[in-house]
Amino acid sequence: MDVSDQPGGVLSQPTRARMFALLGELGRSATTDELAERLGLHANGVRLHLERLEQAGLVVRRRERIARGRPRDIWSVSASARPGGDPPTAYADLARWLVRALVSSGAGVGEVEETGRQVGRGIAGGVGDGGDAEGGEQRLFDAIAALGFAPERDPAVADVVVYRLHNCPYRDAVKERQPLVCGLHRGLTRGLLEMIDPGSRLVAFEPRDPDVAGCEVRMRGPIGRAASSA
C-alpha cells in the first residue's frame, strides 16, 4: 500500500509510517506486542502511535478476551484507509510496463490467473491458517483491506458472502489490459481463500470500471455462514 510522506500528515511521523506499512505487509491483524517486537520498540509507545493511526481512520482495533488477564488489542488496516497526499507513481508505472510486457509475450488470462493464485497462496502463508470459519473470514477481509481494495461486506445470505471493493489499487495497470490484470486479481483472491478457508470457494468475481471501483467478490461455504452470524 502506498504511504504518503505529506508534511503534517499522520504518516509523516516515521514510526507511525513503519507501523502502517508493516500491517500492510503482514496482510492480517496483529497484536500490539507483536508489532512492538517486530519493530524493536516498547509496547506502550507502539500503542500510543496505533491509537493516533486509529484516530486518523487508518487502522481499526478489536478487543480479544483471553483466558487470564486483561483483553488484548488486535490491530488491522482499516478497510477505508486512505493515507492521503499524492501517492508515488513509480509502482503504477512499473505495473503498466509489466502488463505491456505480458501482452507482448502472448501470456493468456489463464496463465496470469494461475500466477495470481500462487501469489495469493504465498500471501496467505503469512496470514495463517483460518482455523475456525469466523476467524478465517476476518483474516481474509483483513488481507484484502491491507492490499488496498477498501472492501465492504454486503449482508450475507445463507452461506454466501459478497465483498464489494471500493478502491482499485491497480487502476493504472487495468487501463492497459483489463482482462489480464483482473485475471491476476481473481487468481490472487482464489489463492487467499484456498489457504485461509479451504472449505469455501470463489463463485463469482465481477470486475467494474477501475475509476469507479465496486468490483464484487462472491464466496460460498463456511466463510459465508461465518459472515452471516457476525
C-alpha positions as a Markdown table, in Angstrom:
| # | Residue | x | y | z |
|---|---|---|---|---|
| 1 | Met | 0.0 | 0.0 | 0.0 |
| 2 | Asp | 1.3 | 3.5 | -0.8 |
| 3 | Val | 2.3 | 5.5 | 2.2 |
| 4 | Ser | 2.2 | 9.3 | 1.9 |
| 5 | Asp | 5.0 | 11.4 | 3.4 |
| 6 | Gln | 3.0 | 14.6 | 3.0 |
| 7 | Pro | 4.2 | 17.1 | 5.7 |
| 8 | Gly | 1.8 | 17.4 | 8.6 |
| 9 | Gly | 0.1 | 14.1 | 7.7 |
| 10 | Val | -0.3 | 11.4 | 10.4 |
| 11 | Leu | 2.2 | 9.2 | 8.4 |
| 12 | Ser | 4.8 | 11.9 | 8.2 |
| 13 | Gln | 6.0 | 10.6 | 11.6 |
| 14 | Pro | 8.4 | 7.8 | 10.7 |
| 15 | Thr | 7.4 | 5.3 | 13.4 |
| 16 | Arg | 3.8 | 5.5 | 12.5 |
| 17 | Ala | 4.6 | 5.2 | 8.8 |
| 18 | Arg | 6.6 | 2.0 | 9.6 |
| 19 | Met | 3.7 | 0.6 | 11.7 |
| 20 | Phe | 1.2 | 1.2 | 8.9 |
| 21 | Ala | 3.5 | -0.3 | 6.3 |
| 22 | Leu | 4.1 | -3.3 | 8.5 |
| 23 | Leu | 0.4 | -4.0 | 8.9 |
| 24 | Gly | 0.0 | -3.8 | 5.1 |
| 25 | Glu | 2.9 | -6.2 | 4.5 |
| 26 | Leu | 1.5 | -8.7 | 7.1 |
| 27 | Gly | -1.9 | -8.7 | 5.4 |
| 28 | Arg | -3.6 | -9.6 | 8.6 |
| 29 | Ser | -4.3 | -8.4 | 12.1 |
| 30 | Ala | -1.6 | -8.2 | 14.7 |
| 31 | Thr | -1.4 | -7.5 | 18.4 |
| 32 | Thr | 0.3 | -4.6 | 20.0 |
| 33 | Asp | 3.0 | -6.8 | 21.4 |
| 34 | Glu | 3.7 | -8.5 | 18.0 |
| 35 | Leu | 4.1 | -5.1 | 16.3 |
| 36 | Ala | 6.3 | -3.9 | 19.1 |
| 37 | Glu | 8.5 | -6.9 | 18.8 |
| 38 | Arg | 8.8 | -6.7 | 15.0 |
| 39 | Leu | 9.7 | -3.0 | 15.2 |
| 40 | Gly | 12.0 | -3.3 | 18.2 |
| 41 | Leu | 10.0 | -0.8 | 20.2 |
| 42 | His | 8.3 | -0.7 | 23.6 |
| 43 | Ala | 4.7 | -1.8 | 23.6 |
| 44 | Asn | 3.5 | 1.3 | 25.4 |
| 45 | Gly | 4.9 | 3.6 | 22.8 |
| 46 | Val | 3.6 | 1.5 | 20.0 |
| 47 | Arg | 0.1 | 1.6 | 21.5 |
| 48 | Leu | 0.2 | 5.4 | 21.5 |
| 49 | His | 1.2 | 5.5 | 17.8 |
| 50 | Leu | -1.5 | 3.0 | 16.9 |
| 51 | Glu | -4.2 | 5.0 | 18.7 |
| 52 | Arg | -3.1 | 8.0 | 16.6 |
| 53 | Leu | -3.5 | 5.9 | 13.5 |
| 54 | Glu | -6.9 | 4.8 | 14.7 |
| 55 | Gln | -8.0 | 8.4 | 15.2 |
| 56 | Ala | -6.9 | 9.1 | 11.6 |
| 57 | Gly | -9.0 | 6.2 | 10.3 |
| 58 | Leu | -6.0 | 4.2 | 9.0 |
| 59 | Val | -6.3 | 1.3 | 11.4 |
| 60 | Val | -9.0 | -0.4 | 13.4 |
| 61 | Arg | -8.8 | -2.1 | 16.8 |
| 62 | Arg | -10.6 | -5.2 | 18.1 |
| 63 | Arg | -10.5 | -6.4 | 21.6 |
| 64 | Glu | -9.9 | -10.1 | 22.2 |
| 65 | Arg | -10.6 | -11.7 | 25.5 |
| 66 | Ile | -8.0 | -14.1 | 26.8 |
| 67 | Ala | -8.2 | -16.8 | 29.5 |
| 68 | Arg | -6.2 | -14.7 | 32.0 |
| 69 | Gly | -5.5 | -11.1 | 32.3 |
| 70 | Arg | -6.9 | -8.0 | 30.5 |
| 71 | Pro | -8.3 | -8.2 | 26.9 |
| 72 | Arg | -5.6 | -7.5 | 24.3 |
| 73 | Asp | -5.8 | -5.2 | 21.4 |
| 74 | Ile | -5.6 | -6.5 | 17.9 |
| 75 | Trp | -5.0 | -4.1 | 15.0 |
| 76 | Ser | -5.5 | -4.2 | 11.3 |
| 77 | Val | -5.5 | -1.8 | 8.3 |
| 78 | Ser | -8.9 | -0.1 | 8.1 |
| 79 | Ala | -11.0 | -1.1 | 5.1 |
| 80 | Ser | -11.5 | 2.5 | 4.3 |
| 81 | Ala | -7.9 | 3.6 | 4.8 |
| 82 | Arg | -6.7 | 6.5 | 2.7 |
| 83 | Pro | -3.2 | 7.5 | 3.6 |
| 84 | Gly | -3.7 | 10.9 | 1.8 |
| 85 | Gly | -1.4 | 13.0 | -0.2 |
| 86 | Asp | -0.1 | 12.3 | -3.7 |
| 87 | Pro | 1.0 | 8.6 | -3.9 |
| 88 | Pro | 4.2 | 7.7 | -5.5 |
| 89 | Thr | 3.9 | 6.9 | -9.2 |
| 90 | Ala | 6.8 | 4.5 | -9.7 |
| 91 | Tyr | 4.8 | 1.4 | -8.8 |
| 92 | Ala | 1.9 | 2.4 | -11.1 |
| 93 | Asp | 4.4 | 3.0 | -13.9 |
| 94 | Leu | 6.1 | -0.4 | -13.3 |
| 95 | Ala | 2.7 | -2.1 | -13.3 |
| 96 | Arg | 1.7 | -0.6 | -16.6 |
| 97 | Trp | 5.0 | -1.6 | -18.1 |
| 98 | Leu | 4.8 | -5.2 | -16.8 |
| 99 | Val | 1.3 | -5.5 | -18.3 |
| 100 | Arg | 2.6 | -4.3 | -21.7 |
| 101 | Ala | 5.4 | -6.9 | -21.4 |
| 102 | Leu | 2.8 | -9.7 | -20.7 |
| 103 | Val | 0.8 | -8.6 | -23.7 |
| 104 | Ser | 3.9 | -8.6 | -25.9 |
| 105 | Ser | 4.9 | -12.1 | -24.7 |
| 106 | Gly | 1.4 | -13.5 | -25.6 |
| 107 | Ala | 0.6 | -14.5 | -22.0 |
| 108 | Gly | -3.0 | -15.6 | -21.6 |
| 109 | Val | -5.5 | -14.8 | -18.9 |
| 110 | Gly | -5.4 | -18.4 | -17.6 |
| 111 | Glu | -1.6 | -18.3 | -17.1 |
| 112 | Val | -1.8 | -14.9 | -15.4 |
| 113 | Glu | -4.6 | -16.0 | -13.1 |
| 114 | Glu | -2.6 | -19.1 | -12.1 |
| 115 | Thr | 0.3 | -16.8 | -11.2 |
| 116 | Gly | -2.1 | -14.7 | -9.1 |
| 117 | Arg | -3.3 | -17.8 | -7.4 |
| 118 | Gln | 0.2 | -18.8 | -6.4 |
| 119 | Val | 0.9 | -15.2 | -5.2 |
| 120 | Gly | -2.3 | -15.3 | -3.1 |
| 121 | Arg | -1.3 | -18.6 | -1.5 |
| 122 | Gly | 2.0 | -17.1 | -0.7 |
| 123 | Ile | 0.5 | -14.1 | 0.9 |
| 124 | Ala | -1.9 | -16.3 | 2.9 |
| 125 | Gly | 1.1 | -18.2 | 4.3 |
| 126 | Gly | 1.8 | -15.1 | 6.4 |
| 127 | Val | -1.9 | -14.6 | 7.3 |
| 128 | Gly | -2.0 | -18.1 | 8.9 |
| 129 | Asp | -4.4 | -21.0 | 8.9 |
| 130 | Gly | -8.0 | -19.8 | 9.1 |
| 131 | Gly | -8.8 | -22.3 | 11.9 |
| 132 | Asp | -12.4 | -21.6 | 12.7 |
| 133 | Ala | -14.5 | -20.2 | 9.9 |
| 134 | Glu | -15.3 | -16.9 | 11.7 |
| 135 | Gly | -11.6 | -16.2 | 12.3 |
| 136 | Gly | -10.8 | -17.2 | 8.7 |
| 137 | Glu | -13.4 | -14.8 | 7.3 |
| 138 | Gln | -11.9 | -11.9 | 9.3 |
| 139 | Arg | -8.4 | -12.8 | 8.2 |
| 140 | Leu | -9.5 | -12.8 | 4.6 |
| 141 | Phe | -11.2 | -9.5 | 5.0 |
| 142 | Asp | -8.1 | -8.0 | 6.7 |
| 143 | Ala | -5.8 | -9.3 | 3.9 |
| 144 | Ile | -7.9 | -7.7 | 1.2 |
| 145 | Ala | -8.1 | -4.5 | 3.1 |
| 146 | Ala | -4.3 | -4.5 | 3.6 |
| 147 | Leu | -3.9 | -4.8 | -0.2 |
| 148 | Gly | -5.7 | -1.5 | -0.6 |
| 149 | Phe | -9.1 | -2.6 | -2.0 |
| 150 | Ala | -11.2 | -1.0 | 0.7 |
| 151 | Pro | -13.6 | -3.9 | 0.9 |
| 152 | Glu | -17.1 | -3.8 | 2.4 |
| 153 | Arg | -19.3 | -6.8 | 3.2 |
| 154 | Asp | -22.8 | -7.0 | 1.8 |
| 155 | Pro | -25.3 | -8.6 | 4.2 |
| 156 | Ala | -24.6 | -12.3 | 3.9 |
| 157 | Val | -27.4 | -14.7 | 2.8 |
| 158 | Ala | -27.2 | -18.3 | 3.9 |
| 159 | Asp | -23.7 | -19.5 | 3.1 |
| 160 | Val | -22.8 | -16.7 | 0.6 |
| 161 | Val | -20.9 | -13.5 | 1.4 |
| 162 | Val | -20.1 | -10.7 | -1.1 |
| 163 | Tyr | -17.3 | -8.3 | -0.7 |
| 164 | Arg | -17.7 | -5.1 | -2.6 |
| 165 | Leu | -14.3 | -3.4 | -3.3 |
| 166 | His | -14.4 | 0.3 | -3.2 |
| 167 | Asn | -10.9 | 1.0 | -4.4 |
| 168 | Cys | -8.7 | -0.4 | -7.2 |
| 169 | Pro | -5.0 | -0.1 | -6.4 |
| 170 | Tyr | -4.3 | -1.5 | -9.9 |
| 171 | Arg | -6.4 | 1.0 | -11.8 |
| 172 | Asp | -3.5 | 2.3 | -14.0 |
| 173 | Ala | -2.5 | -1.2 | -15.0 |
| 174 | Val | -6.1 | -2.2 | -15.6 |
| 175 | Lys | -6.3 | 0.5 | -18.2 |
| 176 | Glu | -3.5 | -1.2 | -20.2 |
| 177 | Arg | -5.3 | -4.6 | -20.3 |
| 178 | Gln | -8.2 | -5.2 | -18.0 |
| 179 | Pro | -8.7 | -9.0 | -18.6 |
| 180 | Leu | -5.1 | -9.7 | -17.6 |
| 181 | Val | -5.0 | -7.5 | -14.5 |
| 182 | Cys | -8.4 | -8.6 | -13.3 |
| 183 | Gly | -7.4 | -12.2 | -14.0 |
| 184 | Leu | -4.4 | -11.8 | -11.8 |
| 185 | His | -6.6 | -10.3 | -9.1 |
| 186 | Arg | -9.1 | -13.1 | -9.4 |
| 187 | Gly | -6.4 | -15.7 | -9.0 |
| 188 | Leu | -4.9 | -13.8 | -6.0 |
| 189 | Thr | -8.3 | -13.9 | -4.3 |
| 190 | Arg | -8.8 | -17.6 | -5.1 |
| 191 | Gly | -5.3 | -18.4 | -3.6 |
| 192 | Leu | -6.0 | -16.4 | -0.5 |
| 193 | Leu | -9.3 | -18.2 | 0.0 |
| 194 | Glu | -7.9 | -21.7 | -0.7 |
| 195 | Met | -5.3 | -21.2 | 2.1 |
| 196 | Ile | -7.4 | -19.3 | 4.7 |
| 197 | Asp | -10.7 | -21.2 | 4.3 |
| 198 | Pro | -10.2 | -24.3 | 2.1 |
| 199 | Gly | -13.8 | -25.4 | 2.7 |
| 200 | Ser | -15.2 | -22.3 | 0.9 |
| 201 | Arg | -14.9 | -21.4 | -2.8 |
| 202 | Leu | -15.0 | -18.3 | -5.0 |
| 203 | Val | -18.2 | -18.5 | -7.0 |
| 204 | Ala | -18.1 | -15.1 | -8.8 |
| 205 | Phe | -15.7 | -12.3 | -9.5 |
| 206 | Glu | -17.3 | -9.3 | -11.3 |
| 207 | Pro | -14.9 | -6.5 | -12.3 |
| 208 | Arg | -16.0 | -2.9 | -12.7 |
| 209 | Asp | -14.6 | 0.3 | -14.1 |
| 210 | Pro | -11.4 | 0.8 | -12.1 |
| 211 | Asp | -12.0 | 4.6 | -11.8 |
| 212 | Val | -15.4 | 3.9 | -10.1 |
| 213 | Ala | -14.4 | 0.5 | -8.5 |
| 214 | Gly | -17.2 | -1.6 | -6.9 |
| 215 | Cys | -15.9 | -5.0 | -8.1 |
| 216 | Glu | -17.8 | -7.8 | -6.4 |
| 217 | Val | -16.2 | -10.9 | -5.0 |
| 218 | Arg | -18.8 | -13.6 | -4.1 |
| 219 | Met | -17.8 | -16.6 | -1.9 |
| 220 | Arg | -19.8 | -19.6 | -0.8 |
| 221 | Gly | -19.3 | -22.0 | 2.1 |
| 222 | Pro | -18.3 | -21.8 | 5.8 |
| 223 | Ile | -17.0 | -18.3 | 5.2 |
| 224 | Gly | -20.4 | -17.1 | 4.2 |
| 225 | Arg | -22.1 | -18.7 | 7.2 |
| 226 | Ala | -19.5 | -17.0 | 9.5 |
| 227 | Ala | -20.1 | -13.6 | 7.9 |
| 228 | Ser | -23.9 | -14.0 | 8.3 |
| 229 | Ser | -23.6 | -14.8 | 12.0 |
| 230 | Ala | -21.2 | -12.0 | 12.7 |
